[in-house]
Amino acid sequence: MAVLVKAFGDKPWRDDEPLECAMVVPETTDTATFTFRAPSGAYFDYQPGQFVTLDLPLSGGNLQRTYTISSSPSRPLSISVTVKAQPGSMGGRWMIDHLRPGMRLRAYGPAGIFSFIRHEAPKYLFISAGSGITPLMSMTTWAWDSGEMPDIVFVHAARSPSEIIFRQRLEQMADRVPGLQLRFTVEDGDPFRNWHGYRGRLSQIMLGLMAPDYLEREVFCCGPEPFMQAVRDMLVALGYDMERYHQESFGAPVRSEAEAPEIDDIVPDEALEASISFARSGVTSPCMQTDTVLAVAKSSGLNIPSGCTFGLCGTCKIRKTAGDVHMVHNGGISDEDIAAGFILACCSHPIGSVTVEV
């Protein structure tokens, strides 16, 4: 019987040696996992959640692209990246269309600070969208292989069930250990297949149902910037300690703590004054940034119809004509309405002077 397992060397891979593509595994439509090995047999040593930069030989000249490692260092014979060809993507499109086993690429790294082993905690909350699932898959595989699976609630958002990358592998792990709890939400279903999970964009209410003890968990988030912004807004509104929040960007993975960009989100401050002008009523009311438009209207003797009071029903939708508000809703208003200047009074906080049509 032939021996199929090739022993690996006693030295870790260094980026002065090319990587050789060993296997290409389709994951979803326009998404594939590319597995590389070192021609010398060197093993791979890195932290789960880190990234590698690939030098891709496109016809118009070499193109360097950074991809999160989706494999785990607990499996050191190879290293994998999972790539989705986004609209307009040059690197991802080339890899899916042209990269095949046997081809060699220059690579640099691994690098990055987005790893849960840097932040030990008894409970974790992983939150991802689209191909942002890759570093969290690496961390989850590491936890599984360690034999000591910590308490992880893994939240992932996708357009449809068929676009949930690594779904079967994650479910296989979750079926066998109590520590891993999967929470998927999709915007659309798949034809002829019933979906029993969550549906719709991730919201405060949904997050509270998925992980009721979210305040006790260390949060790791990865996805498109608008998604991560929405997650940060939710957590701030829910009173989460943002010192325990960690994120990795699609566009610019961070190599060191010194390179980490400062997150400068708008957060209503209870010590800062604001004011709301109710244009139709001719009333201007001073308030604080932490007051909602609905609460200020009521205290001023004005009536804005309302229902749920947490941004779900949409009853309190009004038009804002001037100024800025910080609004964290739960699905009660559409992107089109927001673009047209509408807000939900129950979950909108004035930042400075604001005018509304009330």
C-alpha atoms as a printed R data frame, in Angstrom:
    type eleno elety resid chain resno       x      y       z
1   ATOM     1    CA   MET     A     1   0.000  0.000   0.000
2   ATOM     2    CA   ALA     A     2   1.449  3.363  -1.038
3   ATOM     3    CA   VAL     A     3   2.287  5.861   1.651
4   ATOM     4    CA   LEU     A     4   0.147  8.945   0.997
5   ATOM     5    CA   VAL     A     5   1.333 11.166   3.826
6   ATOM     6    CA   LYS     A     6   4.495 13.156   3.198
7   ATOM     7    CA   ALA     A     7   6.379 14.084   6.336
8   ATOM     8    CA   PHE     A     8   7.024 17.793   6.761
9   ATOM     9    CA   GLY     A     9  10.376 19.316   7.538
10  ATOM    10    CA   ASP     A    10  11.750 20.593  10.828
11  ATOM    11    CA   LYS     A    11  11.745 24.267   9.812
12  ATOM    12    CA   PRO     A    12   8.861 26.698   9.431
13  ATOM    13    CA   TRP     A    13   8.047 28.180   6.013
14  ATOM    14    CA   ARG     A    14   9.687 31.514   5.243
15  ATOM    15    CA   ASP     A    15   8.422 33.888   2.603
16  ATOM    16    CA   ASP     A    16  11.641 33.646   0.579
17  ATOM    17    CA   GLU     A    17  10.265 30.292  -0.638
18  ATOM    18    CA   PRO     A    18   7.338 30.206  -3.102
19  ATOM    19    CA   LEU     A    19   4.071 28.488  -2.299
20  ATOM    20    CA   GLU     A    20   2.863 25.675  -4.515
21  ATOM    21    CA   CYS     A    21  -0.877 25.316  -5.082
22  ATOM    22    CA   ALA     A    22  -1.812 21.792  -3.995
23  ATOM    23    CA   MET     A    23  -5.610 21.798  -4.172
24  ATOM    24    CA   VAL     A    24  -8.548 23.967  -5.233
25  ATOM    25    CA   VAL     A    25 -11.895 23.343  -3.505
26  ATOM    26    CA   PRO     A    26 -15.074 25.122  -4.669
27  ATOM    27    CA   GLU     A    27 -17.038 26.527  -1.714
28  ATOM    28    CA   THR     A    28 -19.940 28.527  -3.177
29  ATOM    29    CA   THR     A    29 -20.640 30.350  -6.429
30  ATOM    30    CA   ASP     A    30 -17.500 32.346  -7.270
31  ATOM    31    CA   THR     A    31 -15.805 31.260  -4.026
32  ATOM    32    CA   ALA     A    32 -13.015 28.709  -3.710
33  ATOM    33    CA   THR     A    33 -10.416 27.585  -1.181
34  ATOM    34    CA   PHE     A    34  -6.840 27.410  -2.435
35  ATOM    35    CA   THR     A    35  -4.504 25.162  -0.459
36  ATOM    36    CA   PHE     A    36  -0.744 25.665  -0.697
37  ATOM    37    CA   ARG     A    37   2.257 23.657   0.419
38  ATOM    38    CA   ALA     A    38   5.928 24.536   0.675
39  ATOM    39    CA   PRO     A    39   8.008 22.701  -1.993
40  ATOM    40    CA   SER     A    40  10.714 22.131   0.646
41  ATOM    41    CA   GLY     A    41   8.256 20.437   2.984
42  ATOM    42    CA   ALA     A    42   8.483 23.256   5.535
43  ATOM    43    CA   TYR     A    43   5.601 23.581   7.970
44  ATOM    44    CA   PHE     A    44   3.462 26.670   8.508
45  ATOM    45    CA   ASP     A    45   3.551 28.573  11.792
46  ATOM    46    CA   TYR     A    46   1.139 31.472  12.334
47  ATOM    47    CA   GLN     A    47  -1.697 32.657  14.536
48  ATOM    48    CA   PRO     A    48  -5.290 31.732  13.639
49  ATOM    49    CA   GLY     A    49  -6.864 34.809  12.054
50  ATOM    50    CA   GLN     A    50  -3.707 36.173  10.412
51  ATOM    51    CA   PHE     A    51  -3.319 36.936   6.698
52  ATOM    52    CA   VAL     A    52  -0.872 36.341   3.854
53  ATOM    53    CA   THR     A    53  -0.075 38.484   0.799
54  ATOM    54    CA   LEU     A    54   0.023 36.711  -2.574
55  ATOM    55    CA   ASP     A    55   1.912 37.958  -5.629
56  ATOM    56    CA   LEU     A    56  -0.417 37.143  -8.533
57  ATOM    57    CA   PRO     A    57   1.024 37.005 -12.086
58  ATOM    58    CA   LEU     A    58  -1.726 38.771 -14.034
59  ATOM    59    CA   SER     A    59  -1.237 39.384 -17.741
60  ATOM    60    CA   GLY     A    60  -0.883 43.137 -17.231
61  ATOM    61    CA   GLY     A    61   1.752 42.735 -14.522
62  ATOM    62    CA   ASN     A    62   2.056 41.239 -11.057
63  ATOM    63    CA   LEU     A    63  -0.650 42.171  -8.568
64  ATOM    64    CA   GLN     A    64  -0.298 41.800  -4.806
65  ATOM    65    CA   ARG     A    65  -3.427 40.951  -2.860
66  ATOM    66    CA   THR     A    66  -3.871 40.192   0.824
67  ATOM    67    CA   TYR     A    67  -6.089 37.297   1.943
68  ATOM    68    CA   THR     A    68  -6.951 36.008   5.398
69  ATOM    69    CA   ILE     A    69  -5.745 32.478   6.055
70  ATOM    70    CA   SER     A    70  -8.792 30.240   6.396
71  ATOM    71    CA   SER     A    71  -6.889 27.152   7.558
72  ATOM    72    CA   SER     A    72  -5.548 26.652  11.075
73  ATOM    73    CA   PRO     A    73  -1.910 26.420  12.259
74  ATOM    74    CA   SER     A    74  -2.971 23.294  14.120
75  ATOM    75    CA   ARG     A    75  -2.794 21.663  10.666
76  ATOM    76    CA   PRO     A    76   0.710 22.785   9.657
77  ATOM    77    CA   LEU     A    77   1.264 20.716   6.497
78  ATOM    78    CA   SER     A    78  -0.491 23.326   4.356
79  ATOM    79    CA   ILE     A    79  -1.943 26.810   4.348
80  ATOM    80    CA   SER     A    80  -5.243 27.867   2.719
81  ATOM    81    CA   VAL     A    81  -6.956 31.050   1.633
82  ATOM    82    CA   THR     A    82 -10.613 31.226   0.669
83  ATOM    83    CA   VAL     A    83 -11.320 33.742  -2.055
84  ATOM    84    CA   LYS     A    84 -14.584 35.212  -3.314
85  ATOM    85    CA   ALA     A    85 -14.485 36.968  -6.691
86  ATOM    86    CA   GLN     A    86 -16.228 40.199  -5.763
87  ATOM    87    CA   PRO     A    87 -17.659 42.405  -8.543
88  ATOM    88    CA   GLY     A    88 -14.733 44.192 -10.153
89  ATOM    89    CA   SER     A    89 -12.249 41.937  -8.369
90  ATOM    90    CA   MET     A    90  -9.022 41.398 -10.336
91  ATOM    91    CA   GLY     A    91  -7.054 39.189  -7.950
92  ATOM    92    CA   GLY     A    92  -9.902 36.948  -6.839
93  ATOM    93    CA   ARG     A    93 -11.203 36.569 -10.384
94  ATOM    94    CA   TRP     A    94  -7.747 35.593 -11.664
95  ATOM    95    CA   MET     A    95  -7.272 33.016  -8.912
96  ATOM    96    CA   ILE     A    96 -10.615 31.336  -9.520
97  ATOM    97    CA   ASP     A    97 -10.192 31.357 -13.308
98  ATOM    98    CA   HIS     A    98  -6.488 30.500 -13.590
99  ATOM    99    CA   LEU     A    99  -4.807 29.249 -10.402
100 ATOM   100    CA   ARG     A   100  -4.461 25.458 -10.544
101 ATOM   101    CA   PRO     A   101  -2.547 22.741  -8.616
102 ATOM   102    CA   GLY     A   102   1.152 22.725  -9.414
103 ATOM   103    CA   MET     A   103   1.419 26.488  -9.984
104 ATOM   104    CA   ARG     A   104   3.750 28.436  -7.715
105 ATOM   105    CA   LEU     A   105   3.341 31.940  -6.300
106 ATOM   106    CA   ARG     A   106   5.462 34.315  -4.305
107 ATOM   107    CA   ALA     A   107   3.892 35.059  -0.927
108 ATOM   108    CA   TYR     A   108   4.662 37.304   2.046
109 ATOM   109    CA   GLY     A   109   3.737 36.923   5.686
110 ATOM   110    CA   PRO     A   110   1.895 35.607   7.618
111 ATOM   111    CA   ALA     A   111   1.072 38.765   9.561
112 ATOM   112    CA   GLY     A   112  -1.742 40.464  11.442
113 ATOM   113    CA   ILE     A   113  -3.081 41.027  14.953
114 ATOM   114    CA   PHE     A   114  -6.660 39.787  14.489
115 ATOM   115    CA   SER     A   115  -6.553 36.584  16.536
116 ATOM   116    CA   PHE     A   116  -8.457 35.418  19.568
117 ATOM   117    CA   ILE     A   117  -5.365 33.834  21.081
118 ATOM   118    CA   ARG     A   118  -4.216 37.415  21.780
119 ATOM   119    CA   HIS     A   119  -7.336 38.000  23.884
120 ATOM   120    CA   GLU     A   120  -8.029 35.016  26.104
121 ATOM   121    CA   ALA     A   121 -11.609 34.905  27.362
122 ATOM   122    CA   PRO     A   122 -14.055 32.268  28.635
123 ATOM   123    CA   LYS     A   123 -16.676 33.295  26.056
124 ATOM   124    CA   TYR     A   124 -16.454 34.617  22.510
125 ATOM   125    CA   LEU     A   125 -18.890 36.126  20.040
126 ATOM   126    CA   PHE     A   126 -17.770 35.798  16.420
127 ATOM   127    CA   ILE     A   127 -19.670 38.008  13.950
128 ATOM   128    CA   SER     A   128 -19.036 37.902  10.202
129 ATOM   129    CA   ALA     A   129 -20.587 38.558   6.818
130 ATOM   130    CA   GLY     A   130 -19.719 37.132   3.405
131 ATOM   131    CA   SER     A   131 -16.076 36.120   3.027
132 ATOM   132    CA   GLY     A   132 -15.345 37.859   6.345
133 ATOM   133    CA   ILE     A   133 -15.988 34.413   7.788
134 ATOM   134    CA   THR     A   134 -12.464 33.244   6.863
135 ATOM   135    CA   PRO     A   135 -10.426 34.411   9.908
136 ATOM   136    CA   LEU     A   136 -13.171 33.235  12.257
137 ATOM   137    CA   MET     A   137 -13.151 29.832  10.565
138 ATOM   138    CA   SER     A   138  -9.419 29.646  11.217
139 ATOM   139    CA   MET     A   139  -9.952 30.475  14.901
140 ATOM   140    CA   THR     A   140 -12.817 27.986  15.245
141 ATOM   141    CA   THR     A   141 -10.765 25.197  13.661
142 ATOM   142    CA   TRP     A   142  -7.915 25.996  16.036
143 ATOM   143    CA   ALA     A   143 -10.310 25.795  18.984
144 ATOM   144    CA   TRP     A   144 -11.679 22.464  17.738
145 ATOM   145    CA   ASP     A   145  -8.218 20.967  17.183
146 ATOM   146    CA   SER     A   146  -7.030 22.109  20.615
147 ATOM   147    CA   GLY     A   147  -9.461 19.673  22.215
148 ATOM   148    CA   GLU     A   148 -10.727 22.422  24.517
149 ATOM   149    CA   MET     A   149 -13.461 24.152  22.535
150 ATOM   150    CA   PRO     A   150 -14.294 27.402  24.363
151 ATOM   151    CA   ASP     A   151 -17.791 28.861  24.482
152 ATOM   152    CA   ILE     A   152 -18.256 30.421  21.013
153 ATOM   153    CA   VAL     A   153 -21.421 31.891  19.536
154 ATOM   154    CA   PHE     A   154 -20.732 32.175  15.803
155 ATOM   155    CA   VAL     A   155 -23.003 34.669  14.013
156 ATOM   156    CA   HIS     A   156 -22.789 34.862  10.231
157 ATOM   157    CA   ALA     A   157 -24.780 36.882   7.701
158 ATOM   158    CA   ALA     A   158 -25.102 35.925   4.040
159 ATOM   159    CA   ARG     A   159 -27.323 36.762   1.109
160 ATOM   160    CA   SER     A   160 -28.713 33.217   0.902
161 ATOM   161    CA   PRO     A   161 -28.158 29.816   2.546
162 ATOM   162    CA   SER     A   162 -26.185 28.550  -0.457
163 ATOM   163    CA   GLU     A   163 -23.717 31.429   0.019
164 ATOM   164    CA   ILE     A   164 -22.787 30.527   3.604
165 ATOM   165    CA   ILE     A   165 -19.120 29.622   3.222
166 ATOM   166    CA   PHE     A   166 -17.949 26.641   5.348
167 ATOM   167    CA   ARG     A   167 -21.514 25.900   6.442
168 ATOM   168    CA   GLN     A   168 -21.146 22.099   6.400
169 ATOM   169    CA   ARG     A   169 -17.798 22.116   8.198
170 ATOM   170    CA   LEU     A   170 -19.083 24.440  10.894
171 ATOM   171    CA   GLU     A   171 -22.261 22.411  11.364
172 ATOM   172    CA   GLN     A   172 -20.238 19.213  11.635
173 ATOM   173    CA   MET     A   173 -18.238 20.700  14.508
174 ATOM   174    CA   ALA     A   174 -21.273 22.262  16.192
175 ATOM   175    CA   ASP     A   175 -23.148 18.939  16.048
176 ATOM   176    CA   ARG     A   176 -20.477 17.322  18.192
177 ATOM   177    CA   VAL     A   177 -19.565 19.864  20.867
178 ATOM   178    CA   PRO     A   178 -21.826 22.046  23.035
179 ATOM   179    CA   GLY     A   179 -19.347 24.919  23.054
180 ATOM   180    CA   LEU     A   180 -19.956 26.019  19.456
181 ATOM   181    CA   GLN     A   181 -23.344 27.588  18.692
182 ATOM   182    CA   LEU     A   182 -24.080 28.631  15.106
183 ATOM   183    CA   ARG     A   183 -26.447 31.495  14.266
184 ATOM   184    CA   PHE     A   184 -26.938 32.147  10.553
185 ATOM   185    CA   THR     A   185 -29.096 34.878   9.046
186 ATOM   186    CA   VAL     A   186 -29.849 35.324   5.346
187 ATOM   187    CA   GLU     A   187 -31.585 38.008   3.311
188 ATOM   188    CA   ASP     A   188 -33.086 35.640   0.720
189 ATOM   189    CA   GLY     A   189 -33.909 31.947   0.624
190 ATOM   190    CA   ASP     A   190 -32.838 29.363  -1.945
191 ATOM   191    CA   PRO     A   191 -35.355 28.023  -4.485
192 ATOM   192    CA   PHE     A   192 -37.037 24.751  -3.469
193 ATOM   193    CA   ARG     A   193 -35.213 24.541  -0.105
194 ATOM   194    CA   ASN     A   194 -36.831 25.671   3.117
195 ATOM   195    CA   TRP     A   195 -34.782 27.855   5.442
196 ATOM   196    CA   HIS     A   196 -35.371 27.460   9.192
197 ATOM   197    CA   GLY     A   197 -32.838 29.999  10.440
198 ATOM   198    CA   TYR     A   198 -32.951 33.747  10.903
199 ATOM   199    CA   ARG     A   199 -33.934 35.956   7.995
200 ATOM   200    CA   GLY     A   200 -33.086 39.610   7.414
201 ATOM   201    CA   ARG     A   201 -30.219 41.923   8.201
202 ATOM   202    CA   LEU     A   202 -28.524 41.511  11.541
203 ATOM   203    CA   SER     A   203 -30.151 43.814  14.101
204 ATOM   204    CA   GLN     A   204 -30.041 44.559  17.826
205 ATOM   205    CA   ILE     A   205 -33.068 42.365  18.467
206 ATOM   206    CA   MET     A   206 -31.643 39.515  16.437
207 ATOM   207    CA   LEU     A   207 -28.261 39.762  18.164
208 ATOM   208    CA   GLY     A   208 -29.958 39.652  21.569
209 ATOM   209    CA   LEU     A   209 -31.796 36.470  20.580
210 ATOM   210    CA   MET     A   210 -28.678 34.861  19.115
211 ATOM   211    CA   ALA     A   211 -26.425 35.627  22.078
212 ATOM   212    CA   PRO     A   212 -28.424 36.794  25.136
213 ATOM   213    CA   ASP     A   213 -25.195 37.002  27.153
214 ATOM   214    CA   TYR     A   214 -23.381 39.170  24.575
215 ATOM   215    CA   LEU     A   215 -22.204 41.550  27.318
216 ATOM   216    CA   GLU     A   216 -20.093 38.711  28.756
217 ATOM   217    CA   ARG     A   217 -18.385 37.806  25.466
218 ATOM   218    CA   GLU     A   218 -15.231 38.988  23.701
219 ATOM   219    CA   VAL     A   219 -16.343 40.064  20.220
220 ATOM   220    CA   PHE     A   220 -14.444 39.433  16.976
221 ATOM   221    CA   CYS     A   221 -15.989 40.884  13.825
222 ATOM   222    CA   CYS     A   222 -15.034 40.738  10.149
223 ATOM   223    CA   GLY     A   223 -16.891 41.788   7.013
224 ATOM   224    CA   PRO     A   224 -17.472 44.764   4.743
225 ATOM   225    CA   GLU     A   225 -17.008 48.114   6.496
226 ATOM   226    CA   PRO     A   226 -20.743 49.049   6.401
227 ATOM   227    CA   PHE     A   227 -21.518 45.740   8.114
228 ATOM   228    CA   MET     A   228 -18.871 46.256  10.801
229 ATOM   229    CA   GLN     A   229 -20.082 49.835  11.307
230 ATOM   230    CA   ALA     A   230 -23.608 48.526  11.869
231 ATOM   231    CA   VAL     A   231 -22.308 45.938  14.362
232 ATOM   232    CA   ARG     A   232 -20.371 48.598  16.275
233 ATOM   233    CA   ASP     A   233 -23.440 50.840  16.393
234 ATOM   234    CA   MET     A   234 -25.548 47.966  17.730
235 ATOM   235    CA   LEU     A   235 -23.049 47.074  20.436
236 ATOM   236    CA   VAL     A   236 -22.618 50.689  21.558
237 ATOM   237    CA   ALA     A   237 -26.404 51.133  21.734
238 ATOM   238    CA   LEU     A   238 -26.667 47.917  23.752
239 ATOM   239    CA   GLY     A   239 -24.112 49.120  26.298
240 ATOM   240    CA   TYR     A   240 -21.294 46.782  25.296
241 ATOM   241    CA   ASP     A   241 -17.748 47.507  26.516
242 ATOM   242    CA   MET     A   242 -16.053 48.363  23.191
243 ATOM   243    CA   GLU     A   243 -12.607 47.725  24.706
244 ATOM   244    CA   ARG     A   244 -13.505 44.066  24.179
245 ATOM   245    CA   TYR     A   245 -14.420 44.534  20.514
246 ATOM   246    CA   HIS     A   246 -11.936 43.509  17.793
247 ATOM   247    CA   GLN     A   247 -12.322 43.750  14.032
248 ATOM   248    CA   GLU     A   248 -10.493 42.969  10.803
249 ATOM   249    CA   SER     A   249 -11.079 44.940   7.627
250 ATOM   250    CA   PHE     A   250 -11.747 43.464   4.189
251 ATOM   251    CA   GLY     A   251  -9.690 46.140   2.526
252 ATOM   252    CA   ALA     A   252  -6.675 46.697   4.760
253 ATOM   253    CA   PRO     A   253  -5.740 43.943   7.247
254 ATOM   254    CA   VAL     A   254  -3.580 45.361  10.022
255 ATOM   255    CA   ARG     A   255  -0.039 44.046  10.487
256 ATOM   256    CA   SER     A   256   0.715 45.488  13.940
257 ATOM   257    CA   GLU     A   257  -0.894 47.316  16.833
258 ATOM   258    CA   ALA     A   258   0.812 50.519  15.659
259 ATOM   259    CA   GLU     A   259  -0.946 50.264  12.272
260 ATOM   260    CA   ALA     A   260  -4.390 49.682  13.755
261 ATOM   261    CA   PRO     A   261  -6.660 52.567  12.707
262 ATOM   262    CA   GLU     A   262  -8.482 54.397  15.454
263 ATOM   263    CA   ILE     A   263 -12.198 53.705  15.319
264 ATOM   264    CA   ASP     A   264 -13.842 57.115  15.435
265 ATOM   265    CA   ASP     A   265 -17.534 56.253  15.532
266 ATOM   266    CA   ILE     A   266 -20.212 58.761  16.427
267 ATOM   267    CA   VAL     A   267 -21.429 57.886  19.908
268 ATOM   268    CA   PRO     A   268 -24.102 60.060  21.572
269 ATOM   269    CA   ASP     A   269 -22.617 61.698  24.665
270 ATOM   270    CA   GLU     A   270 -24.831 62.375  27.664
271 ATOM   271    CA   ALA     A   271 -22.662 65.396  28.525
272 ATOM   272    CA   LEU     A   272 -23.085 67.143  25.151
273 ATOM   273    CA   GLU     A   273 -25.990 69.450  24.388
274 ATOM   274    CA   ALA     A   274 -28.119 69.364  21.243
275 ATOM   275    CA   SER     A   275 -31.378 70.861  20.024
276 ATOM   276    CA   ILE     A   276 -34.311 69.803  17.890
277 ATOM   277    CA   SER     A   277 -36.448 72.201  15.851
278 ATOM   278    CA   PHE     A   278 -39.921 70.897  15.047
279 ATOM   279    CA   ALA     A   279 -40.522 72.930  11.881
280 ATOM   280    CA   ARG     A   280 -44.311 72.588  11.472
281 ATOM   281    CA   SER     A   281 -44.986 73.242  15.137
282 ATOM   282    CA   GLY     A   282 -42.592 76.152  15.461
283 ATOM   283    CA   VAL     A   283 -41.011 74.626  18.551
284 ATOM   284    CA   THR     A   284 -37.277 74.344  19.264
285 ATOM   285    CA   SER     A   285 -36.297 72.241  22.259
286 ATOM   286    CA   PRO     A   286 -32.838 72.004  23.861
287 ATOM   287    CA   CYS     A   287 -31.804 68.469  24.803
288 ATOM   288    CA   MET     A   288 -28.818 66.172  25.209
289 ATOM   289    CA   GLN     A   289 -27.319 63.895  22.548
290 ATOM   290    CA   THR     A   290 -28.542 60.830  24.417
291 ATOM   291    CA   ASP     A   291 -32.183 61.942  24.168
292 ATOM   292    CA   THR     A   292 -34.251 60.502  21.329
293 ATOM   293    CA   VAL     A   293 -36.217 62.681  18.929
294 ATOM   294    CA   LEU     A   294 -39.390 60.926  20.108
295 ATOM   295    CA   ALA     A   295 -38.698 61.609  23.780
296 ATOM   296    CA   VAL     A   296 -37.937 65.287  23.128
297 ATOM   297    CA   ALA     A   297 -41.127 65.658  21.081
298 ATOM   298    CA   LYS     A   298 -43.251 64.188  23.867
299 ATOM   299    CA   SER     A   299 -41.622 66.348  26.535
300 ATOM   300    CA   SER     A   300 -42.353 69.362  24.315
301 ATOM   301    CA   GLY     A   301 -46.044 68.487  24.137
302 ATOM   302    CA   LEU     A   302 -45.880 67.232  20.551
303 ATOM   303    CA   ASN     A   303 -47.259 63.963  19.257
304 ATOM   304    CA   ILE     A   304 -45.332 61.634  16.959
305 ATOM   305    CA   PRO     A   305 -47.248 58.367  16.418
306 ATOM   306    CA   SER     A   306 -45.158 55.476  17.721
307 ATOM   307    CA   GLY     A   307 -45.421 51.789  18.461
308 ATOM   308    CA   CYS     A   308 -42.537 49.540  19.461
309 ATOM   309    CA   THR     A   309 -40.104 52.353  20.476
310 ATOM   310    CA   PHE     A   310 -37.023 50.329  19.426
311 ATOM   311    CA   GLY     A   311 -36.853 50.833  15.673
312 ATOM   312    CA   LEU     A   312 -38.805 47.815  14.470
313 ATOM   313    CA   CYS     A   313 -42.341 48.808  13.509
314 ATOM   314    CA   GLY     A   314 -41.587 52.024  11.593
315 ATOM   315    CA   THR     A   315 -44.603 53.888  12.985
316 ATOM   316    CA   CYS     A   316 -42.551 56.905  14.076
317 ATOM   317    CA   LYS     A   317 -40.954 57.580  10.683
318 ATOM   318    CA   ILE     A   318 -40.538 61.323  10.064
319 ATOM   319    CA   ARG     A   319 -38.479 63.445   7.676
320 ATOM   320    CA   LYS     A   320 -35.310 65.172   8.841
321 ATOM   321    CA   THR     A   321 -34.577 68.364   6.889
322 ATOM   322    CA   ALA     A   322 -31.369 69.559   8.570
323 ATOM   323    CA   GLY     A   323 -28.644 68.336  10.901
324 ATOM   324    CA   ASP     A   324 -27.360 64.894  11.810
325 ATOM   325    CA   VAL     A   325 -28.765 62.131  13.975
326 ATOM   326    CA   HIS     A   326 -27.313 58.856  15.185
327 ATOM   327    CA   MET     A   327 -29.873 56.160  14.418
328 ATOM   328    CA   VAL     A   328 -29.623 52.464  15.272
329 ATOM   329    CA   HIS     A   329 -32.789 50.737  14.105
330 ATOM   330    CA   ASN     A   330 -34.046 47.161  13.962
331 ATOM   331    CA   GLY     A   331 -35.344 47.035  10.419
332 ATOM   332    CA   GLY     A   332 -38.209 49.511  10.672
333 ATOM   333    CA   ILE     A   333 -36.897 51.759   7.891
334 ATOM   334    CA   SER     A   334 -35.464 51.063   4.450
335 ATOM   335    CA   ASP     A   335 -32.183 52.274   2.986
336 ATOM   336    CA   GLU     A   336 -34.188 54.162   0.380
337 ATOM   337    CA   ASP     A   337 -36.131 56.041   3.061
338 ATOM   338    CA   ILE     A   338 -32.919 56.884   4.912
339 ATOM   339    CA   ALA     A   339 -31.382 58.211   1.695
340 ATOM   340    CA   ALA     A   340 -34.516 60.336   1.212
341 ATOM   341    CA   GLY     A   341 -34.004 61.957   4.625
342 ATOM   342    CA   PHE     A   342 -36.375 59.934   6.801
343 ATOM   343    CA   ILE     A   343 -35.540 58.797  10.325
344 ATOM   344    CA   LEU     A   344 -37.225 56.797  13.062
345 ATOM   345    CA   ALA     A   345 -37.853 59.188  15.948
346 ATOM   346    CA   CYS     A   346 -37.739 56.466  18.600
347 ATOM   347    CA   CYS     A   347 -34.110 55.481  17.942
348 ATOM   348    CA   SER     A   348 -32.594 58.686  16.540
349 ATOM   349    CA   HIS     A   349 -30.343 60.839  18.720
350 ATOM   350    CA   PRO     A   350 -29.575 64.443  17.715
351 ATOM   351    CA   ILE     A   351 -25.937 65.299  17.076
352 ATOM   352    CA   GLY     A   352 -25.915 69.086  17.351
353 ATOM   353    CA   SER     A   353 -28.861 71.031  15.928
354 ATOM   354    CA   VAL     A   354 -31.501 69.040  14.041
355 ATOM   355    CA   THR     A   355 -34.663 70.044  12.224
356 ATOM   356    CA   VAL     A   356 -37.561 67.652  11.563
357 ATOM   357    CA   GLU     A   357 -40.932 68.010   9.849
358 ATOM   358    CA   VAL     A   358 -43.212 67.697  12.876
